[in-house]
Amino acid sequence: MSILEAGGVEVVGEAVDGTQAVELARRLRPDIVLLDVRMPGVDGVAAAGPLSVLSKVLMLSYDTDADVIGQAVRNGASGYLVHGTFEADELVAAVHDTVAGRSSPLSPSASRAVVEALRREPAPLQAAARDDPGLSPREAQVMDLIAQGRSNGEIAGALVVSEYTVKNHVNRIFAKLQVRTRGAAIARWLGTAR
């Protein structure tokens, strides 16, 4: 029995490369796909795009390159966990939370890499994205904290509000930015969404 199965996650398929992952996802329609960055043929970063249309995508990799992580998020990955930075129970929780839409998990090194990659984009794009996305001042505060890689609990603590209030802000932000994941919201907020 795998770690995931022990945590109540049904594993419906396994793929050896990105092409097979997309084929299996089309056929099996899983709630979430766990992908490594480095795979033969079509790698996980490239596969994240078509897979994110079919289900949520959670990257699991040793790769901490900011460009790789940023591209995976821009391609639709809901989260990015770096091996060695999480325990088995944290992985199971991340899978459940991602499927339920409660979070977009990022390992601390992945969070820093996402912000670094996104901030390296040309300034005119950043300014254009922030001109008027329609966020209230409080939503803009929440979005700034999301872009720093903060969890809903950390945001609630920083703003002295409940996690429920933060969750409501996050849902409104996602609707206004027309995104489904924290990674996509960060990309749109920092002006790097394609």
Sine and cosine of phi, psi and omega as CSV:
sin_phi,cos_phi,sin_psi,cos_psi,sin_omega,cos_omega
0.00,0.00,0.73,-0.69,-0.02,-1.00
-0.99,0.17,0.23,-0.97,0.06,-1.00
-0.83,0.55,-0.68,0.73,-0.02,-1.00
-0.91,0.42,-0.71,0.70,-0.01,-1.00
-0.90,0.44,-0.60,0.80,0.05,-1.00
-0.90,0.44,-0.44,0.90,0.01,-1.00
-1.00,-0.05,0.22,0.98,0.06,-1.00
1.00,0.06,0.28,0.96,0.02,-1.00
-0.98,-0.20,0.82,-0.58,0.04,-1.00
-1.00,0.07,0.86,-0.50,0.04,-1.00
-1.00,0.02,0.90,-0.44,-0.08,-1.00
-0.98,-0.18,-0.18,0.98,0.01,-1.00
-0.11,-0.99,0.34,-0.94,0.07,-1.00
-0.68,-0.73,0.65,-0.76,-0.03,-1.00
-0.83,-0.56,0.45,-0.89,0.01,-1.00
-1.00,-0.10,-0.28,0.96,0.02,-1.00
-0.45,-0.89,0.09,-1.00,-0.05,-1.00
-0.89,0.46,-0.61,0.79,-0.01,-1.00
-0.89,0.46,-0.74,0.67,0.01,-1.00
-0.91,0.41,-0.59,0.81,0.03,-1.00
-0.87,0.49,-0.68,0.73,0.02,-1.00
-0.91,0.42,-0.70,0.72,0.02,-1.00
-0.86,0.50,-0.73,0.68,0.01,-1.00
-0.90,0.44,-0.66,0.75,-0.01,-1.00
-0.90,0.44,-0.62,0.79,0.06,-1.00
-0.89,0.46,-0.63,0.78,-0.05,-1.00
-0.99,0.16,-0.68,0.73,-0.14,-0.99
-1.00,-0.06,-0.35,0.93,-0.01,-1.00
0.77,0.64,0.86,0.52,0.01,-1.00
-0.94,0.33,0.36,-0.93,0.07,-1.00
-0.95,0.31,-0.50,0.86,-0.04,-1.00
-0.50,-0.86,0.53,-0.85,0.08,-1.00
-0.85,-0.52,0.78,-0.62,0.09,-1.00
-0.99,-0.14,0.81,-0.58,-0.08,-1.00
-0.81,-0.59,0.62,-0.79,0.19,-0.98
-1.00,-0.04,0.45,-0.89,0.04,-1.00
-0.94,0.35,-0.75,0.66,-0.11,-0.99
-1.00,-0.03,0.96,-0.30,0.08,-1.00
-0.66,-0.75,0.43,-0.90,0.03,-1.00
-0.91,0.40,0.43,-0.90,0.02,-1.00
0.92,0.38,-0.85,-0.52,0.03,-1.00
-0.97,0.22,0.88,-0.47,-0.04,-1.00
-0.98,0.18,0.11,-0.99,-0.06,-1.00
-0.90,0.44,-0.57,0.82,0.00,-1.00
-0.90,0.43,-0.72,0.69,0.02,-1.00
-0.92,0.39,-0.63,0.78,-0.02,-1.00
-0.94,0.33,-0.40,0.92,-0.02,-1.00
-0.85,0.53,-0.58,0.82,-0.01,-1.00
-0.86,0.52,-0.90,0.44,-0.01,-1.00
-0.91,0.41,-0.51,0.86,0.00,-1.00
-0.94,0.34,-0.57,0.82,-0.05,-1.00
-0.92,0.38,-0.30,0.95,0.09,-1.00
-0.97,0.24,-0.47,0.88,-0.08,-1.00
-1.00,-0.05,-0.55,0.84,-0.05,-1.00
-0.30,-0.96,0.02,-1.00,0.10,-1.00
-0.96,0.28,0.50,-0.86,-0.01,-1.00
-0.82,-0.58,0.79,-0.61,0.06,-1.00
-0.86,-0.51,0.88,-0.48,0.00,-1.00
-0.99,0.13,0.70,-0.72,0.10,-1.00
-0.78,-0.62,0.90,-0.43,-0.10,-1.00
-0.39,-0.92,0.29,-0.96,0.17,-0.99
-1.00,0.05,-0.23,0.97,-0.10,-1.00
-0.95,0.30,0.84,-0.54,0.03,-1.00
-0.91,-0.42,0.28,0.96,0.02,-1.00
-0.91,0.41,0.81,-0.58,-0.07,-1.00
-0.85,0.53,-0.65,0.76,-0.01,-1.00
-0.92,0.40,-0.64,0.77,0.00,-1.00
-0.91,0.42,-0.74,0.67,-0.02,-1.00
-0.90,0.44,-0.71,0.71,0.02,-1.00
-0.86,0.51,-0.67,0.75,0.00,-1.00
-0.93,0.37,-0.62,0.78,0.04,-1.00
-0.87,0.48,-0.68,0.73,0.02,-1.00
-0.92,0.39,-0.69,0.72,0.03,-1.00
-0.89,0.46,-0.51,0.86,0.01,-1.00
-0.98,0.19,-0.06,1.00,0.10,-0.99
0.90,-0.44,0.03,1.00,0.03,-1.00
-0.88,0.47,0.72,-0.70,0.01,-1.00
-0.98,0.18,-0.35,0.94,-0.01,-1.00
-0.24,-0.97,0.18,-0.98,-0.05,-1.00
-0.52,-0.85,0.92,-0.39,0.02,-1.00
-0.93,-0.37,0.73,-0.68,-0.01,-1.00
-1.00,-0.08,0.83,-0.56,0.03,-1.00
-0.80,0.60,0.62,-0.78,0.01,-1.00
1.00,-0.01,-0.11,0.99,-0.01,-1.00
-0.93,-0.37,0.07,1.00,-0.01,-1.00
-0.60,-0.80,0.44,-0.90,0.05,-1.00
-1.00,-0.09,0.20,-0.98,-0.03,-1.00
-0.84,0.54,-0.70,0.71,-0.02,-1.00
-0.92,0.40,-0.51,0.86,0.05,-1.00
-0.94,0.34,-0.59,0.81,0.06,-1.00
-0.90,0.43,-0.72,0.69,0.01,-1.00
-0.87,0.48,-0.70,0.72,0.03,-1.00
-0.89,0.46,-0.65,0.76,0.01,-1.00
-0.89,0.46,-0.64,0.76,0.03,-1.00
-0.89,0.45,-0.77,0.64,-0.01,-1.00
-0.88,0.47,-0.70,0.71,-0.02,-1.00
-0.91,0.40,-0.62,0.79,0.02,-1.00
-0.92,0.39,-0.71,0.70,0.01,-1.00
-0.87,0.49,-0.66,0.75,-0.03,-1.00
-0.98,0.20,-0.13,0.99,-0.01,-1.00
0.98,0.21,0.27,0.96,-0.01,-1.00
-0.99,0.17,-0.39,0.92,-0.01,-1.00
-0.35,-0.94,0.24,-0.97,0.13,-0.99
-0.82,-0.57,1.00,0.02,-0.16,-0.99
-0.91,0.41,0.72,-0.70,0.10,-0.99
-0.72,-0.69,0.81,-0.59,0.14,-0.99
-0.88,0.48,0.46,-0.89,0.00,-1.00
-0.78,0.62,-0.69,0.72,0.01,-1.00
-0.92,0.39,-0.55,0.83,0.04,-1.00
-0.94,0.35,-0.64,0.77,0.03,-1.00
-0.87,0.49,-0.72,0.69,0.04,-1.00
-0.88,0.47,-0.65,0.76,-0.03,-1.00
-0.91,0.40,-0.64,0.77,0.02,-1.00
-0.89,0.46,-0.76,0.65,-0.01,-1.00
-0.88,0.47,-0.69,0.73,0.01,-1.00
-0.87,0.49,-0.73,0.68,-0.02,-1.00
-0.90,0.43,-0.66,0.75,-0.05,-1.00
-0.95,0.32,-0.56,0.83,-0.01,-1.00
-0.97,0.24,-0.27,0.96,0.01,-1.00
-0.98,0.22,-0.15,0.99,0.01,-1.00
-0.92,0.38,0.39,-0.92,-0.02,-1.00
-0.85,0.53,0.62,-0.78,-0.04,-1.00
-0.83,0.56,-0.63,0.78,-0.01,-1.00
-0.85,0.53,-0.57,0.82,0.04,-1.00
-0.92,0.39,-0.67,0.74,0.00,-1.00
-0.89,0.46,-0.71,0.71,0.00,-1.00
-0.90,0.45,-0.66,0.75,-0.02,-1.00
-0.89,0.45,-0.64,0.77,-0.04,-1.00
-0.93,0.37,-0.51,0.86,-0.06,-1.00
-1.00,-0.09,-0.03,1.00,-0.03,-1.00
-0.77,0.64,-0.86,0.51,0.04,-1.00
-0.33,-0.94,0.98,0.21,0.04,-1.00
-0.98,0.21,-0.02,1.00,0.04,-1.00
1.00,0.06,0.23,0.97,0.01,-1.00
-0.99,0.11,0.60,-0.80,0.11,-0.99
-0.94,0.33,0.25,-0.97,0.04,-1.00
-0.84,0.55,-0.64,0.77,0.01,-1.00
-0.93,0.37,-0.66,0.75,0.04,-1.00
-0.89,0.45,-0.60,0.80,0.05,-1.00
-0.90,0.43,-0.63,0.78,0.07,-1.00
-0.88,0.48,-0.73,0.68,0.00,-1.00
-0.87,0.49,-0.69,0.72,-0.02,-1.00
-0.90,0.43,-0.62,0.78,0.07,-1.00
-0.87,0.50,-0.65,0.76,0.01,-1.00
-0.95,0.33,-0.59,0.81,0.09,-1.00
-0.88,0.48,-0.69,0.73,-0.01,-1.00
-0.90,0.43,-0.37,0.93,0.07,-1.00
-1.00,0.09,-0.01,1.00,0.02,-1.00
1.00,0.06,0.29,0.96,-0.03,-1.00
-0.98,0.21,0.59,-0.81,0.07,-1.00
-0.98,0.18,0.20,-0.98,0.04,-1.00
-0.86,0.51,-0.64,0.77,0.02,-1.00
-0.90,0.44,-0.66,0.75,0.03,-1.00
-0.92,0.38,-0.62,0.79,0.04,-1.00
-0.90,0.43,-0.70,0.72,0.01,-1.00
-0.85,0.53,-0.69,0.72,0.03,-1.00
-0.90,0.43,-0.66,0.75,-0.03,-1.00
-0.92,0.38,-0.59,0.81,-0.06,-1.00
-0.99,-0.15,0.00,1.00,-0.01,-1.00
0.81,0.59,0.82,0.57,0.10,-1.00
-0.69,-0.72,0.12,-0.99,0.01,-1.00
-0.98,0.18,0.36,-0.93,0.08,-1.00
-0.89,0.46,-0.55,0.84,0.03,-1.00
-0.87,0.49,-0.68,0.74,0.03,-1.00
-0.90,0.45,-0.68,0.73,0.03,-1.00
-0.88,0.48,-0.70,0.71,0.00,-1.00
-0.85,0.52,-0.66,0.75,0.05,-1.00
-0.89,0.46,-0.68,0.73,0.04,-1.00
-0.87,0.49,-0.71,0.70,-0.02,-1.00
-0.88,0.48,-0.69,0.72,0.03,-1.00
-0.88,0.48,-0.67,0.75,0.03,-1.00
-0.93,0.38,-0.63,0.77,0.04,-1.00
-0.87,0.49,-0.75,0.66,0.00,-1.00
-0.85,0.53,-0.67,0.74,0.00,-1.00
-0.91,0.41,-0.69,0.72,-0.02,-1.00
-0.93,0.36,-0.60,0.80,0.01,-1.00
-1.00,0.08,-0.11,0.99,0.00,-1.00
0.85,0.53,0.79,0.61,0.02,-1.00
-0.75,-0.66,0.23,-0.97,0.01,-1.00
-0.90,-0.44,-0.25,0.97,-0.08,-1.00
-0.76,-0.65,0.33,-0.94,0.06,-1.00
-0.89,0.46,-0.67,0.74,0.00,-1.00
-0.86,0.51,-0.70,0.72,0.02,-1.00
-0.92,0.39,-0.59,0.80,0.03,-1.00
-0.90,0.44,-0.67,0.74,0.03,-1.00
-0.89,0.46,-0.71,0.70,0.00,-1.00
-0.87,0.50,-0.70,0.71,0.00,-1.00
-0.92,0.40,-0.68,0.73,-0.04,-1.00
-0.91,0.42,-0.64,0.77,0.00,-1.00
-1.00,0.04,0.01,1.00,0.13,-0.99
0.99,0.11,0.40,0.92,-0.03,-1.00
-0.93,-0.38,0.08,1.00,0.03,-1.00
-0.91,0.41,0.67,-0.74,-0.02,-1.00
-1.00,-0.06,0.00,0.00,0.00,0.00
